[in-house]
Amino acid sequence: MENKGQKKLSRRELLAKLSPLGRVEQDAAKCTGCGLCARECPTGALEALTDAEAGTFRLLFKHGVCVACGVCVKICPEKALSVERRLEPESLGRVTILFEDELIKCSECGAPVGPRRMVEKMRSKVKTVRSELCIACKSQSWYSLVKDNGRHP
């Protein structure tokens, strides 16, 4: 008995739909490297790495631990991620770099602030914030302004 209106799946398509693992795809033009996806990933399939010495920020993907839950897709403010159930045996032990960018350092203390694309996007949206400062220096700067002026900057 044939189901009318339903496309017959190939064996490969059926196995992909039944896979316990997922594959995250990233739209490089949209991603700013904020790292929210990695922070919220329940399995650790996405990992954000900051290398202060090398001055780089990377977003890594580990296919072998992705369960295609979709948390990363939902949390991404840029809508730069998609996920699908897929088993890629050749990728099980491999780590893929999804995003890499220059790390912006604090202009006051040299601590990491974030990836260049994220800092530039912040700058374009919020003109008054000194986006080249780390959180500690930004807080100190605001405190000094309030103390000196007696009002919120």
Summary of the structure (lengths in Angstrom):
residues: 153
radius of gyration: 20.9
end to end distance: 72.0
largest distance: 81.0
contacts: 396
relative contact order: 0.17
helix: 32%
strand: 25%
